[in-house]
Amino acid sequence: MFRFLTAGESHGQCLTALVEGIPAGLKINLDEINRQMARRQKGYGRGGRMSIETDKVDILSGVRFGETMGDPITLRVVNKDWENWTDRMSVMGTPTWTKVTAARPGHADYVGIKKYNREDIRDILERSSARETAARVAAGAVARQFLEACGIKIVSHVINIGGVKANTDNIDYANLQPNDSDLNCNDAQAEDKMREAIRDAGQAGDTLGGTFEVVVQNMPIGVGSHIQWDKRLDMQLAGAMMSIQAIKGVEIGDGFDYANHPGSQLHDEMFYNEDKTVYRKTNHAGGIEGGMSNGEPIIVRACMKPIPTLMTPLHSIDIESKQEVLACKERSDVCAVQAASVVGEAMVALAITKAMIDKFGSDCMVDVLQNLQAYNERIKG
């Protein structure tokens, strides 16, 4: 079984991730994990928190001399800002700080205090904050090292911010390369317009959302299953992506565009090449058919809503005074779609890792790779 959990608050002492089920014998590159952490923090339109934190991962268990041992891996990300919040986030003692009582529309604030019977919105916003995704990226960075050992790569790119759309007509998804630009967009002209839109939104005290794609390359055929609903690979990917804070829509392949065209234009026809290997000229299905990978690049698309913390606050309510007020302001970003694309990569890596381990085993890397090789040889006939 493969699974992971995260713990910690946005301004608490640290964030942690517990990753269980990674096979023994996987070589771990800590520098690469930290490189992924740095990618999550960059991006045009990010807020002041990114100038405080320089996220680095400490591995507390599960790795010895650079190799996994098969037991749970514990990852820790220390919050540098904790030293400025010790009075407001103390584990013990008596509260001395003013409570947060003005809920933000679009956030977990109001629903959370009702569900958990809290009087201070900070009890909700600290855990619901997207700061939690730092732990997810740490866990995902371990998962993607497992996938890379299996020959699988994961990349992403941003295709829309605030209605400014990138041209995706000529993208070769099988060979899409990582992009280190500050918006992770492969269309330079669109990226310039995106920056302008973000700048304008920031000056107006507003925020912007957008859309990004995560692509899984060199995926074996037949991972996932049609047998039960929870074994379907597309279900697992959609759930993983939808779990990310502020994600409100997920598509696989052409997604909702299937509603606009007849089947004759959308199903991916199959052909034989000279050595009788099956190939397709299109990938409308996004690499998944019947809940299973079909050998084409897996394409998962997600839409992030604008961040609900606005510097020009929206109309809301005060949970203590029962008066209508303006929502509270927390330090936040104008746009974090680029960061969300990195988190999306991590969540896809974690979901694909679980599916691969379900199929090829989890005791040790030698067995996993032998099982994968034998399976691929059988698939090829």
VENFEN-V978846 format. One record per residue. N is the residue number from 0. PHI is phi in radians with two decimals (* if undefined). BURIAL is 1 if it has 9 or more other ideal C-beta (glycine too) atoms within 8 Angstrom, else 0. Layout:
n & phi & burial
N & PHI & BURIAL
N & PHI & BURIAL
This chain:
n & phi & burial
0 & * & 0
1 & -2.01 & 1
2 & -2.76 & 0
3 & -2.56 & 1
4 & -2.35 & 0
5 & -2.13 & 1
6 & -2.59 & 0
7 & 2.09 & 1
8 & -1.95 & 1
9 & -0.99 & 1
10 & -1.98 & 1
11 & -1.38 & 1
12 & -1.19 & 0
13 & -2.88 & 1
14 & -1.98 & 1
15 & -2.29 & 1
16 & -2.31 & 1
17 & -1.99 & 1
18 & -1.98 & 1
19 & -2.12 & 1
20 & 1.93 & 1
21 & -1.22 & 1
22 & -1.05 & 1
23 & -1.20 & 1
24 & 1.60 & 1
25 & -1.49 & 1
26 & -1.32 & 0
27 & -1.90 & 1
28 & -1.83 & 0
29 & -1.15 & 0
30 & -1.07 & 0
31 & -1.22 & 1
32 & -1.05 & 1
33 & -1.21 & 1
34 & -1.14 & 0
35 & -1.13 & 1
36 & -1.08 & 1
37 & -1.15 & 1
38 & -1.09 & 1
39 & -1.13 & 1
40 & -1.54 & 1
41 & -1.55 & 1
42 & 2.28 & 1
43 & -1.19 & 1
44 & 1.77 & 1
45 & -1.30 & 1
46 & -1.68 & 0
47 & -1.17 & 0
48 & -1.05 & 1
49 & -1.19 & 1
50 & -1.43 & 0
51 & -1.61 & 0
52 & -1.56 & 1
53 & -2.20 & 0
54 & -1.16 & 1
55 & -2.25 & 0
56 & -1.78 & 1
57 & -1.83 & 0
58 & -1.69 & 1
59 & -1.72 & 0
60 & -2.79 & 0
61 & 1.56 & 1
62 & -2.28 & 1
63 & -2.37 & 0
64 & 0.92 & 0
65 & 1.47 & 0
66 & -2.25 & 1
67 & -1.20 & 1
68 & -1.92 & 0
69 & 1.77 & 0
70 & -1.63 & 0
71 & -1.00 & 0
72 & -1.73 & 1
73 & -1.86 & 1
74 & -2.04 & 1
75 & -2.22 & 1
76 & -2.12 & 1
77 & -1.33 & 1
78 & -1.54 & 1
79 & -1.14 & 0
80 & -1.26 & 1
81 & -0.96 & 1
82 & -1.11 & 0
83 & -1.60 & 0
84 & -2.19 & 1
85 & -1.09 & 0
86 & -1.31 & 0
87 & -1.49 & 0
88 & -2.15 & 1
89 & -1.05 & 0
90 & -1.20 & 0
91 & -2.18 & 0
92 & 1.82 & 0
93 & -1.95 & 0
94 & -1.07 & 0
95 & -2.15 & 0
96 & -1.72 & 0
97 & -1.12 & 0
98 & -1.20 & 1
99 & -1.58 & 1
100 & -2.22 & 1
101 & -1.69 & 1
102 & -1.25 & 1
103 & -1.74 & 1
104 & -1.02 & 1
105 & 1.60 & 0
106 & -1.84 & 1
107 & -1.40 & 0
108 & -0.88 & 1
109 & -1.21 & 1
110 & -1.08 & 0
111 & -1.13 & 1
112 & -1.20 & 1
113 & -1.23 & 0
114 & -1.12 & 0
115 & -1.74 & 0
116 & 1.01 & 0
117 & -1.88 & 1
118 & -1.86 & 0
119 & -2.10 & 1
120 & -1.06 & 1
121 & -1.08 & 1
122 & -1.10 & 1
123 & -1.76 & 1
124 & -1.19 & 1
125 & -1.12 & 1
126 & -1.51 & 0
127 & -1.37 & 1
128 & -1.05 & 1
129 & -1.20 & 1
130 & -1.00 & 1
131 & -1.01 & 1
132 & -1.19 & 1
133 & -1.05 & 1
134 & -1.20 & 1
135 & -1.14 & 1
136 & -1.14 & 1
137 & -1.08 & 1
138 & -1.12 & 1
139 & -1.13 & 1
140 & -1.18 & 1
141 & -1.21 & 1
142 & -1.07 & 1
143 & -1.23 & 1
144 & -1.23 & 1
145 & -1.10 & 1
146 & -1.14 & 1
147 & -1.11 & 1
148 & -1.12 & 1
149 & -1.59 & 1
150 & 1.52 & 0
151 & -1.80 & 1
152 & -2.11 & 1
153 & -2.26 & 1
154 & -2.34 & 1
155 & -2.50 & 1
156 & -2.74 & 1
157 & -1.57 & 1
158 & -2.10 & 1
159 & -2.83 & 1
160 & -2.35 & 1
161 & 1.02 & 1
162 & 1.60 & 0
163 & -1.51 & 1
164 & -1.81 & 0
165 & -1.44 & 1
166 & -1.42 & 0
167 & -1.99 & 0
168 & -1.09 & 0
169 & -1.96 & 0
170 & -1.35 & 0
171 & -1.63 & 0
172 & -1.15 & 1
173 & -1.21 & 0
174 & -2.16 & 0
175 & -1.05 & 1
176 & -1.85 & 0
177 & -1.03 & 0
178 & -2.12 & 1
179 & -1.77 & 0
180 & -1.24 & 0
181 & -1.32 & 0
182 & -2.20 & 1
183 & 0.96 & 1
184 & -2.02 & 1
185 & -1.56 & 0
186 & -1.89 & 1
187 & -1.08 & 0
188 & -1.14 & 0
189 & -1.12 & 1
190 & -1.10 & 1
191 & -1.07 & 0
192 & -1.20 & 1
193 & -1.10 & 1
194 & -1.06 & 1
195 & -1.09 & 0
196 & -1.13 & 1
197 & -1.14 & 1
198 & -1.07 & 0
199 & -1.11 & 0
200 & -1.13 & 1
201 & -1.10 & 1
202 & -1.15 & 0
203 & -1.56 & 0
204 & 1.26 & 0
205 & -1.93 & 1
206 & -2.35 & 1
207 & -2.29 & 1
208 & -1.90 & 1
209 & 3.06 & 1
210 & -2.29 & 1
211 & -2.42 & 1
212 & -2.09 & 1
213 & -2.01 & 1
214 & -2.09 & 1
215 & -1.86 & 1
216 & -1.82 & 1
217 & 1.11 & 0
218 & -1.42 & 1
219 & -1.12 & 1
220 & -1.24 & 1
221 & 1.55 & 1
222 & -1.48 & 1
223 & 1.80 & 1
224 & -2.84 & 1
225 & -1.64 & 0
226 & -1.22 & 0
227 & -2.31 & 0
228 & -1.02 & 0
229 & -1.46 & 0
230 & -1.68 & 1
231 & -1.20 & 1
232 & -1.14 & 1
233 & -1.16 & 1
234 & -1.09 & 1
235 & -1.13 & 1
236 & -1.20 & 1
237 & -1.09 & 1
238 & -1.12 & 1
239 & -1.10 & 1
240 & -1.23 & 1
241 & -1.17 & 1
242 & -1.31 & 0
243 & -1.25 & 1
244 & -0.93 & 0
245 & 1.37 & 1
246 & -1.42 & 1
247 & -2.10 & 0
248 & -2.76 & 0
249 & -2.37 & 1
250 & -2.28 & 1
251 & -1.94 & 1
252 & 1.08 & 1
253 & -1.27 & 1
254 & 0.92 & 1
255 & -1.19 & 0
256 & -1.21 & 0
257 & -1.03 & 1
258 & -1.26 & 0
259 & -1.77 & 0
260 & -2.47 & 0
261 & -1.29 & 0
262 & -1.04 & 0
263 & -1.09 & 0
264 & -1.72 & 0
265 & -2.09 & 1
266 & -1.42 & 0
267 & -1.45 & 1
268 & -1.13 & 0
269 & -1.97 & 0
270 & -2.42 & 0
271 & -1.78 & 0
272 & -1.58 & 0
273 & -1.10 & 0
274 & -1.69 & 0
275 & 1.15 & 0
276 & -1.49 & 0
277 & -1.33 & 0
278 & -2.43 & 0
279 & -2.24 & 1
280 & -1.60 & 0
281 & -2.33 & 0
282 & -2.50 & 1
283 & -1.09 & 1
284 & -1.26 & 1
285 & 1.18 & 1
286 & 1.46 & 1
287 & -2.36 & 1
288 & -2.32 & 0
289 & 1.05 & 0
290 & 1.40 & 1
291 & -2.23 & 1
292 & -1.15 & 1
293 & -1.93 & 1
294 & 1.69 & 0
295 & -1.47 & 1
296 & -0.98 & 1
297 & -1.45 & 1
298 & -2.11 & 1
299 & -2.02 & 1
300 & -2.00 & 1
301 & -2.34 & 1
302 & -1.93 & 1
303 & -1.78 & 1
304 & -1.30 & 1
305 & -1.03 & 0
306 & -1.06 & 1
307 & -1.35 & 1
308 & -1.55 & 1
309 & -1.89 & 1
310 & -1.31 & 0
311 & -1.87 & 0
312 & -1.11 & 1
313 & -1.50 & 1
314 & -1.17 & 0
315 & -2.69 & 1
316 & -2.33 & 1
317 & -1.77 & 1
318 & -1.24 & 1
319 & -1.65 & 0
320 & -1.43 & 0
321 & 1.09 & 0
322 & -1.85 & 0
323 & -1.39 & 0
324 & -2.46 & 1
325 & -1.56 & 0
326 & -1.06 & 1
327 & -1.21 & 1
328 & -2.01 & 0
329 & -2.02 & 0
330 & -1.01 & 0
331 & -2.66 & 1
332 & -1.77 & 1
333 & -1.44 & 1
334 & -2.65 & 1
335 & -2.32 & 1
336 & -1.15 & 1
337 & -1.06 & 1
338 & -1.10 & 1
339 & -1.09 & 1
340 & -1.16 & 1
341 & -1.22 & 1
342 & -1.11 & 1
343 & -1.04 & 1
344 & -1.01 & 1
345 & -1.09 & 1
346 & -1.20 & 1
347 & -1.14 & 1
348 & -1.05 & 1
349 & -1.18 & 1
350 & -1.19 & 1
351 & -1.17 & 1
352 & -1.05 & 1
353 & -1.03 & 1
354 & -1.14 & 1
355 & -1.16 & 1
356 & -1.18 & 1
357 & -1.00 & 0
358 & -1.57 & 0
359 & -1.95 & 1
360 & 1.71 & 0
361 & -2.47 & 1
362 & -1.26 & 0
363 & -2.60 & 1
364 & -1.13 & 1
365 & -1.02 & 0
366 & -1.18 & 1
367 & -1.02 & 1
368 & -1.21 & 1
369 & -1.15 & 0
370 & -1.10 & 1
371 & -1.13 & 1
372 & -1.10 & 0
373 & -1.09 & 0
374 & -1.11 & 1
375 & -1.08 & 1
376 & -1.15 & 0
377 & -1.18 & 0
378 & -1.07 & 1
379 & -1.28 & 0
380 & 1.58 & 0
